[in-house]
Amino acid sequence: MSSMVPTETYRLLVVEDDRELAGMVADFLESHGFLAQVEHDGLEAVRRIREEPFDAVILDIGLPNLDGIEVCRAVRPNFDGPILILTARGGEIDEVVALEVGADDYMSKPVRPRALLARLKVHLRRVDASLPHSDNDVLRIGELTINPSCREVTLDGQVIGLTTAEFDLLESLARQAGVVVPRAEIYEQLNGIRYDGLDRSIDLRVSRLRRKLGDDPQNPTMIKSVRGVGYILVARP
């Protein structure tokens, strides 16, 4: 598969109350082949995401009528595409909440258009890459089964609902099960950019993934931390 994403096929919704910024982001993405539409209202964004065939959403937190966190929470159960959250607030708490409600990525303003484009392409490329897997590509680690073909995870026969980012993280660890995977390697594989040593989004996603898998975060037995290095996925004892 080419490293370039065939952007002409992708429809994006830019949800941003700053009309000038929304227009700038949409124009930039359209100049790179995407079909970008703009929405300024949170409630209207929910309706459009549910009713229109968008492939990805770029979502500001500070929106009128319904903030971006609640928009993400409302649409995530039925929207499988990437959701990238933008905010001027900054701080770890916003990032934690964004990932908790199912966002795939998080970027602070001011928006860096090329960085946004790079992140967006990485997420869309991962969604595309999930389609052509063969039936023989199912991963099994003890009672945990990961099926990339249909992006389904089961544990003890029970389906575990994961976001796109959570699935990709688990699959990345599963493909090297029993081996310590460095945090930087995970970050660069999932985000497509070099790890700066400060971003804690991988740690937050691991924490959320542990909870969904019933892995005690205080004493994990499946996704174990190796201090100062990264994570290792092992079969549950």
C-alpha positions as protocol buffer text, in pm:
chain_id: "A"
residue {
  index: 1
  type: MET
  ca { x: 0 y: 0 z: 0 }
}
residue {
  index: 2
  type: SER
  ca { x: 126 y: 347 z: -84 }
}
residue {
  index: 3
  type: SER
  ca { x: 227 y: 574 z: 200 }
}
residue {
  index: 4
  type: MET
  ca { x: -1 y: 841 z: 58 }
}
residue {
  index: 5
  type: VAL
  ca { x: -367 y: 850 z: 157 }
}
residue {
  index: 6
  type: PRO
  ca { x: -609 y: 882 z: -139 }
}
residue {
  index: 7
  type: THR
  ca { x: -754 y: 1199 z: 9 }
}
residue {
  index: 8
  type: GLU
  ca { x: -997 y: 1270 z: -274 }
}
residue {
  index: 9
  type: THR
  ca { x: -1231 y: 1005 z: -135 }
}
residue {
  index: 10
  type: TYR
  ca { x: -1249 y: 1141 z: 220 }
}
residue {
  index: 11
  type: ARG
  ca { x: -1524 y: 1366 z: 354 }
}
residue {
  index: 12
  type: LEU
  ca { x: -1435 y: 1561 z: 667 }
}
residue {
  index: 13
  type: LEU
  ca { x: -1638 y: 1773 z: 906 }
}
residue {
  index: 14
  type: VAL
  ca { x: -1455 y: 2061 z: 1076 }
}
residue {
  index: 15
  type: VAL
  ca { x: -1650 y: 2159 z: 1389 }
}
residue {
  index: 16
  type: GLU
  ca { x: -1519 y: 2493 z: 1515 }
}
residue {
  index: 17
  type: ASP
  ca { x: -1700 y: 2802 z: 1647 }
}
residue {
  index: 18
  type: ASP
  ca { x: -1425 y: 3037 z: 1528 }
}
residue {
  index: 19
  type: ARG
  ca { x: -1546 y: 3092 z: 1172 }
}
residue {
  index: 20
  type: GLU
  ca { x: -1217 y: 3229 z: 1046 }
}
residue {
  index: 21
  type: LEU
  ca { x: -1020 y: 2936 z: 1188 }
}
residue {
  index: 22
  type: ALA
  ca { x: -1276 y: 2684 z: 1063 }
}
residue {
  index: 23
  type: GLY
  ca { x: -1253 y: 2828 z: 714 }
}
residue {
  index: 24
  type: MET
  ca { x: -874 y: 2828 z: 723 }
}
residue {
  index: 25
  type: VAL
  ca { x: -857 y: 2463 z: 831 }
}
residue {
  index: 26
  type: ALA
  ca { x: -1118 y: 2355 z: 575 }
}
residue {
  index: 27
  type: ASP
  ca { x: -945 y: 2546 z: 293 }
}
residue {
  index: 28
  type: PHE
  ca { x: -608 y: 2395 z: 384 }
}
residue {
  index: 29
  type: LEU
  ca { x: -748 y: 2041 z: 388 }
}
residue {
  index: 30
  type: GLU
  ca { x: -930 y: 2095 z: 59 }
}
residue {
  index: 31
  type: SER
  ca { x: -605 y: 2219 z: -94 }
}
residue {
  index: 32
  type: HIS
  ca { x: -469 y: 1873 z: -10 }
}
residue {
  index: 33
  type: GLY
  ca { x: -754 y: 1686 z: -177 }
}
residue {
  index: 34
  type: PHE
  ca { x: -1002 y: 1635 z: 106 }
}
residue {
  index: 35
  type: LEU
  ca { x: -1369 y: 1728 z: 87 }
}
residue {
  index: 36
  type: ALA
  ca { x: -1409 y: 1946 z: 396 }
}
residue {
  index: 37
  type: GLN
  ca { x: -1730 y: 2091 z: 535 }
}
residue {
  index: 38
  type: VAL
  ca { x: -1769 y: 2325 z: 832 }
}
residue {
  index: 39
  type: GLU
  ca { x: -2008 y: 2334 z: 1129 }
}
residue {
  index: 40
  type: HIS
  ca { x: -2006 y: 2590 z: 1412 }
}
residue {
  index: 41
  type: ASP
  ca { x: -2272 y: 2453 z: 1650 }
}
residue {
  index: 42
  type: GLY
  ca { x: -2236 y: 2149 z: 1877 }
}
residue {
  index: 43
  type: LEU
  ca { x: -2592 y: 2021 z: 1853 }
}
residue {
  index: 44
  type: GLU
  ca { x: -2599 y: 2061 z: 1477 }
}
residue {
  index: 45
  type: ALA
  ca { x: -2266 y: 1878 z: 1456 }
}
residue {
  index: 46
  type: VAL
  ca { x: -2418 y: 1576 z: 1634 }
}
residue {
  index: 47
  type: ARG
  ca { x: -2707 y: 1568 z: 1388 }
}
residue {
  index: 48
  type: ARG
  ca { x: -2481 y: 1595 z: 1085 }
}
residue {
  index: 49
  type: ILE
  ca { x: -2233 y: 1332 z: 1202 }
}
residue {
  index: 50
  type: ARG
  ca { x: -2520 y: 1091 z: 1259 }
}
residue {
  index: 51
  type: GLU
  ca { x: -2693 y: 1163 z: 928 }
}
residue {
  index: 52
  type: GLU
  ca { x: -2414 y: 1241 z: 680 }
}
residue {
  index: 53
  type: PRO
  ca { x: -2136 y: 1007 z: 559 }
}
residue {
  index: 54
  type: PHE
  ca { x: -1826 y: 1172 z: 703 }
}
residue {
  index: 55
  type: ASP
  ca { x: -1500 y: 977 z: 719 }
}
residue {
  index: 56
  type: ALA
  ca { x: -1340 y: 1185 z: 996 }
}
residue {
  index: 57
  type: VAL
  ca { x: -1423 y: 1473 z: 1229 }
}
residue {
  index: 58
  type: ILE
  ca { x: -1201 y: 1757 z: 1352 }
}
residue {
  index: 59
  type: LEU
  ca { x: -1370 y: 1880 z: 1668 }
}
residue {
  index: 60
  type: ASP
  ca { x: -1314 y: 2189 z: 1882 }
}
residue {
  index: 61
  type: ILE
  ca { x: -1399 y: 2163 z: 2253 }
}
residue {
  index: 62
  type: GLY
  ca { x: -1544 y: 2513 z: 2300 }
}
residue {
  index: 63
  type: LEU
  ca { x: -1868 y: 2505 z: 2099 }
}
residue {
  index: 64
  type: PRO
  ca { x: -2207 y: 2674 z: 2147 }
}
residue {
  index: 65
  type: ASN
  ca { x: -2506 y: 2467 z: 2267 }
}
residue {
  index: 66
  type: LEU
  ca { x: -2302 y: 2148 z: 2319 }
}
residue {
  index: 67
  type: ASP
  ca { x: -1928 y: 2135 z: 2382 }
}
residue {
  index: 68
  type: GLY
  ca { x: -1693 y: 1915 z: 2186 }
}
residue {
  index: 69
  type: ILE
  ca { x: -1653 y: 1659 z: 2465 }
}
residue {
  index: 70
  type: GLU
  ca { x: -2028 y: 1599 z: 2471 }
}
residue {
  index: 71
  type: VAL
  ca { x: -2043 y: 1591 z: 2092 }
}
residue {
  index: 72
  type: CYS
  ca { x: -1777 y: 1320 z: 2091 }
}
residue {
  index: 73
  type: ARG
  ca { x: -1956 y: 1128 z: 2365 }
}
residue {
  index: 74
  type: ALA
  ca { x: -2286 y: 1146 z: 2172 }
}
residue {
  index: 75
  type: VAL
  ca { x: -2157 y: 1029 z: 1833 }
}
residue {
  index: 76
  type: ARG
  ca { x: -1879 y: 787 z: 1927 }
}
residue {
  index: 77
  type: PRO
  ca { x: -2100 y: 477 z: 1976 }
}
residue {
  index: 78
  type: ASN
  ca { x: -2211 y: 488 z: 1611 }
}
residue {
  index: 79
  type: PHE
  ca { x: -1926 y: 669 z: 1436 }
}
residue {
  index: 80
  type: ASP
  ca { x: -1623 y: 457 z: 1349 }
}
residue {
  index: 81
  type: GLY
  ca { x: -1410 y: 723 z: 1183 }
}
residue {
  index: 82
  type: PRO
  ca { x: -1127 y: 916 z: 1348 }
}
residue {
  index: 83
  type: ILE
  ca { x: -1219 y: 1205 z: 1578 }
}
residue {
  index: 84
  type: LEU
  ca { x: -943 y: 1461 z: 1635 }
}
residue {
  index: 85
  type: ILE
  ca { x: -1005 y: 1711 z: 1912 }
}
residue {
  index: 86
  type: LEU
  ca { x: -867 y: 2066 z: 1912 }
}
residue {
  index: 87
  type: THR
  ca { x: -863 y: 2295 z: 2211 }
}
residue {
  index: 88
  type: ALA
  ca { x: -712 y: 2621 z: 2328 }
}
residue {
  index: 89
  type: ARG
  ca { x: -741 y: 2518 z: 2692 }
}
residue {
  index: 90
  type: GLY
  ca { x: -441 y: 2290 z: 2718 }
}
residue {
  index: 91
  type: GLY
  ca { x: -354 y: 2080 z: 3020 }
}
residue {
  index: 92
  type: GLU
  ca { x: -363 y: 1708 z: 3087 }
}
residue {
  index: 93
  type: ILE
  ca { x: -722 y: 1709 z: 3217 }
}
residue {
  index: 94
  type: ASP
  ca { x: -861 y: 1805 z: 2875 }
}
residue {
  index: 95
  type: GLU
  ca { x: -657 y: 1532 z: 2709 }
}
residue {
  index: 96
  type: VAL
  ca { x: -771 y: 1273 z: 2962 }
}
residue {
  index: 97
  type: VAL
  ca { x: -1138 y: 1363 z: 2916 }
}
residue {
  index: 98
  type: ALA
  ca { x: -1106 y: 1371 z: 2536 }
}
residue {
  index: 99
  type: LEU
  ca { x: -958 y: 1022 z: 2526 }
}
residue {
  index: 100
  type: GLU
  ca { x: -1206 y: 895 z: 2785 }
}
residue {
  index: 101
  type: VAL
  ca { x: -1503 y: 982 z: 2561 }
}
residue {
  index: 102
  type: GLY
  ca { x: -1346 y: 815 z: 2259 }
}
residue {
  index: 103
  type: ALA
  ca { x: -1140 y: 1075 z: 2073 }
}
residue {
  index: 104
  type: ASP
  ca { x: -862 y: 924 z: 1862 }
}
residue {
  index: 105
  type: ASP
  ca { x: -624 y: 1215 z: 1893 }
}
residue {
  index: 106
  type: TYR
  ca { x: -580 y: 1550 z: 2062 }
}
residue {
  index: 107
  type: MET
  ca { x: -404 y: 1869 z: 1951 }
}
residue {
  index: 108
  type: SER
  ca { x: -367 y: 2202 z: 2126 }
}
residue {
  index: 109
  type: LYS
  ca { x: -419 y: 2534 z: 1951 }
}
residue {
  index: 110
  type: PRO
  ca { x: -280 y: 2727 z: 1777 }
}
residue {
  index: 111
  type: VAL
  ca { x: -345 y: 2480 z: 1497 }
}
residue {
  index: 112
  type: ARG
  ca { x: -40 y: 2378 z: 1296 }
}
residue {
  index: 113
  type: PRO
  ca { x: -200 y: 2283 z: 963 }
}
residue {
  index: 114
  type: ARG
  ca { x: 74 y: 2048 z: 845 }
}
residue {
  index: 115
  type: ALA
  ca { x: 87 y: 1866 z: 1178 }
}
residue {
  index: 116
  type: LEU
  ca { x: -292 y: 1832 z: 1169 }
}
residue {
  index: 117
  type: LEU
  ca { x: -276 y: 1698 z: 814 }
}
residue {
  index: 118
  type: ALA
  ca { x: -7 y: 1445 z: 909 }
}
residue {
  index: 119
  type: ARG
  ca { x: -207 y: 1318 z: 1208 }
}
residue {
  index: 120
  type: LEU
  ca { x: -524 y: 1295 z: 1000 }
}
residue {
  index: 121
  type: LYS
  ca { x: -352 y: 1094 z: 727 }
}
residue {
  index: 122
  type: VAL
  ca { x: -208 y: 852 z: 982 }
}
residue {
  index: 123
  type: HIS
  ca { x: -550 y: 783 z: 1134 }
}
residue {
  index: 124
  type: LEU
  ca { x: -722 y: 742 z: 797 }
}
residue {
  index: 125
  type: ARG
  ca { x: -442 y: 517 z: 672 }
}
residue {
  index: 126
  type: ARG
  ca { x: -487 y: 293 z: 977 }
}
residue {
  index: 127
  type: VAL
  ca { x: -860 y: 268 z: 914 }
}
residue {
  index: 128
  type: ASP
  ca { x: -790 y: 168 z: 553 }
}
residue {
  index: 129
  type: ALA
  ca { x: -522 y: -79 z: 658 }
}
residue {
  index: 130
  type: SER
  ca { x: -774 y: -261 z: 876 }
}
residue {
  index: 131
  type: LEU
  ca { x: -979 y: -371 z: 575 }
}
residue {
  index: 132
  type: PRO
  ca { x: -772 y: -620 z: 372 }
}
residue {
  index: 133
  type: HIS
  ca { x: -651 y: -857 z: 648 }
}
residue {
  index: 134
  type: SER
  ca { x: -690 y: -1229 z: 585 }
}
residue {
  index: 135
  type: ASP
  ca { x: -879 y: -1465 z: 813 }
}
residue {
  index: 136
  type: ASN
  ca { x: -543 y: -1612 z: 916 }
}
residue {
  index: 137
  type: ASP
  ca { x: -437 y: -1283 z: 1074 }
}
residue {
  index: 138
  type: VAL
  ca { x: -636 y: -1333 z: 1396 }
}
residue {
  index: 139
  type: LEU
  ca { x: -418 y: -1274 z: 1703 }
}
residue {
  index: 140
  type: ARG
  ca { x: -464 y: -1486 z: 2016 }
}
residue {
  index: 141
  type: ILE
  ca { x: -295 y: -1417 z: 2349 }
}
residue {
  index: 142
  type: GLY
  ca { x: -442 y: -1653 z: 2606 }
}
residue {
  index: 143
  type: GLU
  ca { x: -817 y: -1584 z: 2626 }
}
residue {
  index: 144
  type: LEU
  ca { x: -775 y: -1256 z: 2438 }
}
residue {
  index: 145
  type: THR
  ca { x: -859 y: -1265 z: 2066 }
}
residue {
  index: 146
  type: ILE
  ca { x: -797 y: -977 z: 1826 }
}
residue {
  index: 147
  type: ASN
  ca { x: -944 y: -993 z: 1476 }
}
residue {
  index: 148
  type: PRO
  ca { x: -801 y: -713 z: 1257 }
}
residue {
  index: 149
  type: SER
  ca { x: -1031 y: -809 z: 967 }
}
residue {
  index: 150
  type: CYS
  ca { x: -1343 y: -692 z: 1151 }
}
residue {
  index: 151
  type: ARG
  ca { x: -1159 y: -494 z: 1422 }
}
residue {
  index: 152
  type: GLU
  ca { x: -1319 y: -704 z: 1694 }
}
residue {
  index: 153
  type: VAL
  ca { x: -1171 y: -791 z: 2032 }
}
residue {
  index: 154
  type: THR
  ca { x: -1303 y: -1065 z: 2259 }
}
residue {
  index: 155
  type: LEU
  ca { x: -1192 y: -1168 z: 2606 }
}
residue {
  index: 156
  type: ASP
  ca { x: -1325 y: -1494 z: 2749 }
}
residue {
  index: 157
  type: GLY
  ca { x: -1569 y: -1497 z: 2457 }
}
residue {
  index: 158
  type: GLN
  ca { x: -1711 y: -1153 z: 2541 }
}
residue {
  index: 159
  type: VAL
  ca { x: -1683 y: -872 z: 2285 }
}
residue {
  index: 160
  type: ILE
  ca { x: -1491 y: -570 z: 2418 }
}
residue {
  index: 161
  type: GLY
  ca { x: -1592 y: -237 z: 2266 }
}
residue {
  index: 162
  type: LEU
  ca { x: -1285 y: -31 z: 2175 }
}
residue {
  index: 163
  type: THR
  ca { x: -1232 y: 297 z: 1995 }
}
residue {
  index: 164
  type: THR
  ca { x: -1015 y: 307 z: 1682 }
}
residue {
  index: 165
  type: ALA
  ca { x: -716 y: 434 z: 1881 }
}
residue {
  index: 166
  type: GLU
  ca { x: -760 y: 172 z: 2155 }
}
residue {
  index: 167
  type: PHE
  ca { x: -785 y: -110 z: 1902 }
}
residue {
  index: 168
  type: ASP
  ca { x: -473 y: 8 z: 1720 }
}
residue {
  index: 169
  type: LEU
  ca { x: -281 y: 29 z: 2047 }
}
residue {
  index: 170
  type: LEU
  ca { x: -386 y: -322 z: 2151 }
}
residue {
  index: 171
  type: GLU
  ca { x: -307 y: -466 z: 1808 }
}
residue {
  index: 172
  type: SER
  ca { x: 36 y: -302 z: 1815 }
}
residue {
  index: 173
  type: LEU
  ca { x: 115 y: -464 z: 2151 }
}
residue {
  index: 174
  type: ALA
  ca { x: -35 y: -798 z: 2047 }
}
residue {
  index: 175
  type: ARG
  ca { x: 184 y: -825 z: 1738 }
}
residue {
  index: 176
  type: GLN
  ca { x: 483 y: -818 z: 1972 }
}
residue {
  index: 177
  type: ALA
  ca { x: 323 y: -1009 z: 2261 }
}
residue {
  index: 178
  type: GLY
  ca { x: 574 y: -1108 z: 2527 }
}
residue {
  index: 179
  type: VAL
  ca { x: 817 y: -838 z: 2414 }
}
residue {
  index: 180
  type: VAL
  ca { x: 863 y: -497 z: 2576 }
}
residue {
  index: 181
  type: VAL
  ca { x: 756 y: -235 z: 2321 }
}
residue {
  index: 182
  type: PRO
  ca { x: 916 y: 107 z: 2382 }
}
residue {
  index: 183
  type: ARG
  ca { x: 676 y: 395 z: 2441 }
}
residue {
  index: 184
  type: ALA
  ca { x: 842 y: 596 z: 2162 }
}
residue {
  index: 185
  type: GLU
  ca { x: 790 y: 312 z: 1913 }
}
residue {
  index: 186
  type: ILE
  ca { x: 421 y: 284 z: 2003 }
}
residue {
  index: 187
  type: TYR
  ca { x: 372 y: 660 z: 1982 }
}
residue {
  index: 188
  type: GLU
  ca { x: 544 y: 695 z: 1646 }
}
residue {
  index: 189
  type: GLN
  ca { x: 359 y: 398 z: 1499 }
}
residue {
  index: 190
  type: LEU
  ca { x: 18 y: 525 z: 1610 }
}
residue {
  index: 191
  type: ASN
  ca { x: 69 y: 898 z: 1550 }
}
residue {
  index: 192
  type: GLY
  ca { x: 311 y: 907 z: 1259 }
}
residue {
  index: 193
  type: ILE
  ca { x: 538 y: 1165 z: 1423 }
}
residue {
  index: 194
  type: ARG
  ca { x: 848 y: 1148 z: 1640 }
}
residue {
  index: 195
  type: TYR
  ca { x: 792 y: 1109 z: 2016 }
}
residue {
  index: 196
  type: ASP
  ca { x: 903 y: 1417 z: 2208 }
}
residue {
  index: 197
  type: GLY
  ca { x: 944 y: 1237 z: 2541 }
}
residue {
  index: 198
  type: LEU
  ca { x: 672 y: 1445 z: 2706 }
}
residue {
  index: 199
  type: ASP
  ca { x: 339 y: 1344 z: 2551 }
}
residue {
  index: 200
  type: ARG
  ca { x: 149 y: 1109 z: 2785 }
}
residue {
  index: 201
  type: SER
  ca { x: -136 y: 1015 z: 2549 }
}
residue {
  index: 202
  type: ILE
  ca { x: -10 y: 655 z: 2515 }
}
residue {
  index: 203
  type: ASP
  ca { x: -11 y: 615 z: 2894 }
}
residue {
  index: 204
  type: LEU
  ca { x: -367 y: 749 z: 2910 }
}
residue {
  index: 205
  type: ARG
  ca { x: -482 y: 510 z: 2638 }
}
residue {
  index: 206
  type: VAL
  ca { x: -314 y: 216 z: 2810 }
}
residue {
  index: 207
  type: SER
  ca { x: -494 y: 308 z: 3132 }
}
residue {
  index: 208
  type: ARG
  ca { x: -830 y: 320 z: 2955 }
}
residue {
  index: 209
  type: LEU
  ca { x: -757 y: -4 z: 2768 }
}
residue {
  index: 210
  type: ARG
  ca { x: -671 y: -181 z: 3094 }
}
residue {
  index: 211
  type: ARG
  ca { x: -1005 y: -81 z: 3245 }
}
residue {
  index: 212
  type: LYS
  ca { x: -1194 y: -212 z: 2944 }
}
residue {
  index: 213
  type: LEU
  ca { x: -1006 y: -542 z: 2963 }
}
residue {
  index: 214
  type: GLY
  ca { x: -1066 y: -570 z: 3338 }
}
residue {
  index: 215
  type: ASP
  ca { x: -692 y: -542 z: 3403 }
}
residue {
  index: 216
  type: ASP
  ca { x: -636 y: -389 z: 3747 }
}
residue {
  index: 217
  type: PRO
  ca { x: -447 y: -62 z: 3683 }
}
residue {
  index: 218
  type: GLN
  ca { x: -283 y: -87 z: 4025 }
}
residue {
  index: 219
  type: ASN
  ca { x: -160 y: -440 z: 3963 }
}
residue {
  index: 220
  type: PRO
  ca { x: -195 y: -515 z: 3591 }
}
residue {
  index: 221
  type: THR
  ca { x: -147 y: -873 z: 3475 }
}
residue {
  index: 222
  type: MET
  ca { x: -205 y: -831 z: 3099 }
}
residue {
  index: 223
  type: ILE
  ca { x: -61 y: -495 z: 2993 }
}
residue {
  index: 224
  type: LYS
  ca { x: 241 y: -446 z: 3214 }
}
residue {
  index: 225
  type: SER
  ca { x: 450 y: -131 z: 3245 }
}
residue {
  index: 226
  type: VAL
  ca { x: 827 y: -146 z: 3224 }
}
residue {
  index: 227
  type: ARG
  ca { x: 938 y: 171 z: 3397 }
}
residue {
  index: 228
  type: GLY
  ca { x: 1124 y: 412 z: 3175 }
}
residue {
  index: 229
  type: VAL
  ca { x: 1084 y: 186 z: 2870 }
}
residue {
  index: 230
  type: GLY
  ca { x: 731 y: 99 z: 2761 }
}
residue {
  index: 231
  type: TYR
  ca { x: 471 y: -178 z: 2779 }
}
residue {
  index: 232
  type: ILE
  ca { x: 443 y: -553 z: 2733 }
}
residue {
  index: 233
  type: LEU
  ca { x: 129 y: -756 z: 2661 }
}
residue {
  index: 234
  type: VAL
  ca { x: 118 y: -1105 z: 2813 }
}
residue {
  index: 235
  type: ALA
  ca { x: -144 y: -1376 z: 2850 }
}
residue {
  index: 236
  type: ARG
  ca { x: -356 y: -1340 z: 3161 }
}
residue {
  index: 237
  type: PRO
  ca { x: -239 y: -1588 z: 3428 }
}
